Amino acid sequence: MEQANAISTYMFLAVTVMVGLAGVFVRFLDEIWGHGFLFTSISNVILIIGTIMALKAVFSILGKQ
């Protein structure tokens, strides 16, 4: 139960949300500079990393009860 209430877990979850937002922002850089495949690929990688980090945080909250 201590892991579910730990501040570090929620700080990590906040960082993962920021990583996800960075991935969304990179996706829309295509409209500014026009390198569609490059920015789409980079944003997909960033979004996958953010998703994995978020799932790790959520499962650490749920798993240690």
Backbone atoms as SQL, in Angstrom:
CREATE TABLE atoms (id INTEGER PRIMARY KEY, chain TEXT, resi INTEGER, resn TEXT, atom TEXT, x REAL, y REAL, z REAL);
INSERT INTO atoms VALUES
  (1, 'A', 1, 'MET', 'N', 0.813, -1.196, 0.000),
  (2, 'A', 1, 'MET', 'CA', 0.000, 0.000, 0.000),
  (3, 'A', 1, 'MET', 'C', 0.859, 1.264, 0.000),
  (4, 'A', 2, 'GLU', 'N', 2.086, 1.152, 0.556),
  (5, 'A', 2, 'GLU', 'CA', 2.949, 2.332, 0.565),
  (6, 'A', 2, 'GLU', 'C', 3.337, 2.759, -0.843),
  (7, 'A', 3, 'GLN', 'N', 3.513, 1.770, -1.738),
  (8, 'A', 3, 'GLN', 'CA', 3.891, 2.096, -3.115),
  (9, 'A', 3, 'GLN', 'C', 2.777, 2.866, -3.822),
  (10, 'A', 4, 'ALA', 'N', 1.537, 2.548, -3.518),
  (11, 'A', 4, 'ALA', 'CA', 0.410, 3.224, -4.157),
  (12, 'A', 4, 'ALA', 'C', 0.289, 4.677, -3.693),
  (13, 'A', 5, 'ASN', 'N', 0.768, 4.973, -2.493),
  (14, 'A', 5, 'ASN', 'CA', 0.670, 6.326, -1.968),
  (15, 'A', 5, 'ASN', 'C', 1.973, 7.102, -2.062),
  (16, 'A', 6, 'ALA', 'N', 3.004, 6.525, -2.661),
  (17, 'A', 6, 'ALA', 'CA', 4.314, 7.173, -2.730),
  (18, 'A', 6, 'ALA', 'C', 4.291, 8.342, -3.708),
  (19, 'A', 7, 'ILE', 'N', 4.908, 9.416, -3.313),
  (20, 'A', 7, 'ILE', 'CA', 4.977, 10.604, -4.176),
  (21, 'A', 7, 'ILE', 'C', 5.799, 10.310, -5.420),
  (22, 'A', 8, 'SER', 'N', 6.831, 9.501, -5.291),
  (23, 'A', 8, 'SER', 'CA', 7.698, 9.205, -6.439),
  (24, 'A', 8, 'SER', 'C', 6.933, 8.512, -7.560),
  (25, 'A', 9, 'THR', 'N', 5.966, 7.693, -7.215),
  (26, 'A', 9, 'THR', 'CA', 5.171, 7.005, -8.238),
  (27, 'A', 9, 'THR', 'C', 4.362, 8.001, -9.050),
  (28, 'A', 10, 'TYR', 'N', 3.768, 8.957, -8.380),
  (29, 'A', 10, 'TYR', 'CA', 2.944, 9.937, -9.086),
  (30, 'A', 10, 'TYR', 'C', 3.799, 10.968, -9.819),
  (31, 'A', 11, 'MET', 'N', 4.995, 11.231, -9.326),
  (32, 'A', 11, 'MET', 'CA', 5.922, 12.095, -10.065),
  (33, 'A', 11, 'MET', 'C', 6.341, 11.402, -11.361),
  (34, 'A', 12, 'PHE', 'N', 6.619, 10.094, -11.268),
  (35, 'A', 12, 'PHE', 'CA', 6.967, 9.313, -12.453),
  (36, 'A', 12, 'PHE', 'C', 5.810, 9.302, -13.442),
  (37, 'A', 13, 'LEU', 'N', 4.591, 9.174, -12.944),
  (38, 'A', 13, 'LEU', 'CA', 3.413, 9.192, -13.809),
  (39, 'A', 13, 'LEU', 'C', 3.252, 10.553, -14.485),
  (40, 'A', 14, 'ALA', 'N', 3.550, 11.637, -13.776),
  (41, 'A', 14, 'ALA', 'CA', 3.488, 12.970, -14.373),
  (42, 'A', 14, 'ALA', 'C', 4.543, 13.131, -15.472),
  (43, 'A', 15, 'VAL', 'N', 5.724, 12.568, -15.252),
  (44, 'A', 15, 'VAL', 'CA', 6.770, 12.621, -16.280),
  (45, 'A', 15, 'VAL', 'C', 6.338, 11.844, -17.514),
  (46, 'A', 16, 'THR', 'N', 5.671, 10.716, -17.316),
  (47, 'A', 16, 'THR', 'CA', 5.219, 9.942, -18.473),
  (48, 'A', 16, 'THR', 'C', 4.162, 10.700, -19.275),
  (49, 'A', 17, 'VAL', 'N', 3.332, 11.460, -18.601),
  (50, 'A', 17, 'VAL', 'CA', 2.346, 12.288, -19.318),
  (51, 'A', 17, 'VAL', 'C', 3.070, 13.345, -20.141),
  (52, 'A', 18, 'MET', 'N', 4.123, 13.928, -19.588),
  (53, 'A', 18, 'MET', 'CA', 4.900, 14.919, -20.336),
  (54, 'A', 18, 'MET', 'C', 5.592, 14.292, -21.541),
  (55, 'A', 19, 'VAL', 'N', 6.087, 13.074, -21.393),
  (56, 'A', 19, 'VAL', 'CA', 6.700, 12.371, -22.527),
  (57, 'A', 19, 'VAL', 'C', 5.657, 12.128, -23.613),
  (58, 'A', 20, 'GLY', 'N', 4.469, 11.730, -23.218),
  (59, 'A', 20, 'GLY', 'CA', 3.394, 11.524, -24.196),
  (60, 'A', 20, 'GLY', 'C', 3.017, 12.805, -24.915),
  (61, 'A', 21, 'LEU', 'N', 2.960, 13.902, -24.180),
  (62, 'A', 21, 'LEU', 'CA', 2.664, 15.189, -24.818),
  (63, 'A', 21, 'LEU', 'C', 3.775, 15.615, -25.766),
  (64, 'A', 22, 'ALA', 'N', 5.013, 15.307, -25.416),
  (65, 'A', 22, 'ALA', 'CA', 6.129, 15.603, -26.319),
  (66, 'A', 22, 'ALA', 'C', 5.990, 14.806, -27.614),
  (67, 'A', 23, 'GLY', 'N', 5.553, 13.555, -27.505),
  (68, 'A', 23, 'GLY', 'CA', 5.334, 12.745, -28.699),
  (69, 'A', 23, 'GLY', 'C', 4.247, 13.315, -29.586),
  (70, 'A', 24, 'VAL', 'N', 3.184, 13.823, -28.985),
  (71, 'A', 24, 'VAL', 'CA', 2.105, 14.448, -29.769),
  (72, 'A', 24, 'VAL', 'C', 2.614, 15.735, -30.422),
  (73, 'A', 25, 'PHE', 'N', 3.407, 16.511, -29.697),
  (74, 'A', 25, 'PHE', 'CA', 3.953, 17.744, -30.251),
  (75, 'A', 25, 'PHE', 'C', 4.856, 17.457, -31.448),
  (76, 'A', 26, 'VAL', 'N', 5.692, 16.427, -31.350),
  (77, 'A', 26, 'VAL', 'CA', 6.587, 16.082, -32.459),
  (78, 'A', 26, 'VAL', 'C', 5.788, 15.664, -33.681),
  (79, 'A', 27, 'ARG', 'N', 4.658, 15.018, -33.461),
  (80, 'A', 27, 'ARG', 'CA', 3.831, 14.608, -34.600),
  (81, 'A', 27, 'ARG', 'C', 3.370, 15.810, -35.426),
  (82, 'A', 28, 'PHE', 'N', 3.083, 16.927, -34.765),
  (83, 'A', 28, 'PHE', 'CA', 2.593, 18.093, -35.475),
  (84, 'A', 28, 'PHE', 'C', 3.715, 18.973, -36.022),
  (85, 'A', 29, 'LEU', 'N', 4.979, 18.625, -35.773),
  (86, 'A', 29, 'LEU', 'CA', 6.081, 19.353, -36.397),
  (87, 'A', 29, 'LEU', 'C', 6.132, 19.106, -37.899),
  (88, 'A', 30, 'ASP', 'N', 5.486, 18.045, -38.336),
  (89, 'A', 30, 'ASP', 'CA', 5.397, 17.741, -39.762),
  (90, 'A', 30, 'ASP', 'C', 4.765, 18.897, -40.527),
  (91, 'A', 31, 'GLU', 'N', 3.790, 19.549, -39.956),
  (92, 'A', 31, 'GLU', 'CA', 3.108, 20.644, -40.647),
  (93, 'A', 31, 'GLU', 'C', 3.999, 21.866, -40.778),
  (94, 'A', 32, 'ILE', 'N', 4.969, 22.025, -39.879),
  (95, 'A', 32, 'ILE', 'CA', 5.854, 23.196, -39.927),
  (96, 'A', 32, 'ILE', 'C', 6.997, 22.967, -40.895),
  (97, 'A', 33, 'TRP', 'N', 7.700, 21.805, -40.759),
  (98, 'A', 33, 'TRP', 'CA', 8.892, 21.581, -41.572),
  (99, 'A', 33, 'TRP', 'C', 8.675, 20.626, -42.731),
  (100, 'A', 34, 'GLY', 'N', 7.639, 19.837, -42.725),
  (101, 'A', 34, 'GLY', 'CA', 7.284, 19.050, -43.889),
  (102, 'A', 34, 'GLY', 'C', 7.982, 17.720, -44.073),
  (103, 'A', 35, 'HIS', 'N', 8.704, 17.204, -43.095),
  (104, 'A', 35, 'HIS', 'CA', 9.338, 15.899, -43.213),
  (105, 'A', 35, 'HIS', 'C', 8.429, 14.871, -42.550),
  (106, 'A', 36, 'GLY', 'N', 7.395, 14.471, -43.261),
  (107, 'A', 36, 'GLY', 'CA', 6.326, 13.674, -42.686),
  (108, 'A', 36, 'GLY', 'C', 6.752, 12.357, -42.075),
  (109, 'A', 37, 'PHE', 'N', 7.469, 11.547, -42.808),
  (110, 'A', 37, 'PHE', 'CA', 7.827, 10.223, -42.312),
  (111, 'A', 37, 'PHE', 'C', 8.788, 10.321, -41.129),
  (112, 'A', 38, 'LEU', 'N', 9.713, 11.248, -41.155),
  (113, 'A', 38, 'LEU', 'CA', 10.686, 11.404, -40.072),
  (114, 'A', 38, 'LEU', 'C', 10.003, 11.758, -38.758),
  (115, 'A', 39, 'PHE', 'N', 9.171, 12.791, -38.754),
  (116, 'A', 39, 'PHE', 'CA', 8.526, 13.224, -37.526),
  (117, 'A', 39, 'PHE', 'C', 7.476, 12.229, -37.050),
  (118, 'A', 40, 'THR', 'N', 6.815, 11.561, -37.985),
  (119, 'A', 40, 'THR', 'CA', 5.847, 10.542, -37.595),
  (120, 'A', 40, 'THR', 'C', 6.547, 9.371, -36.923),
  (121, 'A', 41, 'SER', 'N', 7.682, 8.957, -37.456),
  (122, 'A', 41, 'SER', 'CA', 8.427, 7.847, -36.863),
  (123, 'A', 41, 'SER', 'C', 8.962, 8.211, -35.487),
  (124, 'A', 42, 'ILE', 'N', 9.530, 9.396, -35.358),
  (125, 'A', 42, 'ILE', 'CA', 10.062, 9.842, -34.063),
  (126, 'A', 42, 'ILE', 'C', 8.939, 9.945, -33.037),
  (127, 'A', 43, 'SER', 'N', 7.803, 10.507, -33.453),
  (128, 'A', 43, 'SER', 'CA', 6.699, 10.654, -32.501),
  (129, 'A', 43, 'SER', 'C', 6.135, 9.304, -32.087),
  (130, 'A', 44, 'ASN', 'N', 6.096, 8.343, -33.012),
  (131, 'A', 44, 'ASN', 'CA', 5.613, 7.006, -32.645),
  (132, 'A', 44, 'ASN', 'C', 6.527, 6.347, -31.619),
  (133, 'A', 45, 'VAL', 'N', 7.830, 6.512, -31.779),
  (134, 'A', 45, 'VAL', 'CA', 8.781, 5.944, -30.817),
  (135, 'A', 45, 'VAL', 'C', 8.614, 6.613, -29.457),
  (136, 'A', 46, 'ILE', 'N', 8.486, 7.936, -29.433),
  (137, 'A', 46, 'ILE', 'CA', 8.305, 8.651, -28.171),
  (138, 'A', 46, 'ILE', 'C', 7.002, 8.239, -27.503),
  (139, 'A', 47, 'LEU', 'N', 5.937, 8.097, -28.279),
  (140, 'A', 47, 'LEU', 'CA', 4.651, 7.685, -27.715),
  (141, 'A', 47, 'LEU', 'C', 4.691, 6.258, -27.170),
  (142, 'A', 48, 'ILE', 'N', 5.418, 5.372, -27.833),
  (143, 'A', 48, 'ILE', 'CA', 5.547, 4.001, -27.339),
  (144, 'A', 48, 'ILE', 'C', 6.324, 3.986, -26.028),
  (145, 'A', 49, 'ILE', 'N', 7.395, 4.776, -25.953),
  (146, 'A', 49, 'ILE', 'CA', 8.167, 4.870, -24.712),
  (147, 'A', 49, 'ILE', 'C', 7.294, 5.424, -23.590),
  (148, 'A', 50, 'GLY', 'N', 6.535, 6.471, -23.885),
  (149, 'A', 50, 'GLY', 'CA', 5.643, 7.044, -22.883),
  (150, 'A', 50, 'GLY', 'C', 4.571, 6.072, -22.432),
  (151, 'A', 51, 'THR', 'N', 4.040, 5.289, -23.354),
  (152, 'A', 51, 'THR', 'CA', 3.017, 4.305, -23.010),
  (153, 'A', 51, 'THR', 'C', 3.584, 3.212, -22.114),
  (154, 'A', 52, 'ILE', 'N', 4.780, 2.745, -22.431),
  (155, 'A', 52, 'ILE', 'CA', 5.413, 1.718, -21.604),
  (156, 'A', 52, 'ILE', 'C', 5.700, 2.249, -20.208),
  (157, 'A', 53, 'MET', 'N', 6.183, 3.487, -20.133),
  (158, 'A', 53, 'MET', 'CA', 6.454, 4.090, -18.828),
  (159, 'A', 53, 'MET', 'C', 5.167, 4.245, -18.018),
  (160, 'A', 54, 'ALA', 'N', 4.088, 4.677, -18.671),
  (161, 'A', 54, 'ALA', 'CA', 2.815, 4.860, -17.964),
  (162, 'A', 54, 'ALA', 'C', 2.260, 3.528, -17.477),
  (163, 'A', 55, 'LEU', 'N', 2.349, 2.496, -18.299),
  (164, 'A', 55, 'LEU', 'CA', 1.876, 1.183, -17.869),
  (165, 'A', 55, 'LEU', 'C', 2.693, 0.658, -16.695),
  (166, 'A', 56, 'LYS', 'N', 4.001, 0.927, -16.726),
  (167, 'A', 56, 'LYS', 'CA', 4.851, 0.507, -15.601),
  (168, 'A', 56, 'LYS', 'C', 4.412, 1.202, -14.319),
  (169, 'A', 57, 'ALA', 'N', 4.114, 2.485, -14.397),
  (170, 'A', 57, 'ALA', 'CA', 3.685, 3.232, -13.210),
  (171, 'A', 57, 'ALA', 'C', 2.328, 2.737, -12.710),
  (172, 'A', 58, 'VAL', 'N', 1.396, 2.521, -13.610),
  (173, 'A', 58, 'VAL', 'CA', 0.062, 2.073, -13.211),
  (174, 'A', 58, 'VAL', 'C', 0.119, 0.675, -12.609),
  (175, 'A', 59, 'PHE', 'N', 0.891, -0.219, -13.214),
  (176, 'A', 59, 'PHE', 'CA', 0.989, -1.567, -12.666),
  (177, 'A', 59, 'PHE', 'C', 1.744, -1.589, -11.346),
  (178, 'A', 60, 'SER', 'N', 2.654, -0.656, -11.150),
  (179, 'A', 60, 'SER', 'CA', 3.317, -0.600, -9.843),
  (180, 'A', 60, 'SER', 'C', 2.351, -0.117, -8.769),
  (181, 'A', 61, 'ILE', 'N', 1.427, 0.750, -9.136),
  (182, 'A', 61, 'ILE', 'CA', 0.405, 1.195, -8.180),
  (183, 'A', 61, 'ILE', 'C', -0.560, 0.042, -7.880),
  (184, 'A', 62, 'LEU', 'N', -1.014, -0.658, -8.904),
  (185, 'A', 62, 'LEU', 'CA', -2.005, -1.705, -8.716),
  (186, 'A', 62, 'LEU', 'C', -1.424, -2.995, -8.135),
  (187, 'A', 63, 'GLY', 'N', -0.178, -3.277, -8.445),
  (188, 'A', 63, 'GLY', 'CA', 0.399, -4.558, -8.074),
  (189, 'A', 63, 'GLY', 'C', 0.835, -4.681, -6.643),
  (190, 'A', 64, 'LYS', 'N', 1.092, -3.607, -5.966),
  (191, 'A', 64, 'LYS', 'CA', 1.669, -3.676, -4.614),
  (192, 'A', 64, 'LYS', 'C', 0.648, -3.361, -3.537),
  (193, 'A', 65, 'GLN', 'N', -0.558, -3.867, -3.656),
  (194, 'A', 65, 'GLN', 'CA', -1.574, -3.582, -2.654),
  (195, 'A', 65, 'GLN', 'C', -1.723, -4.697, -1.675);
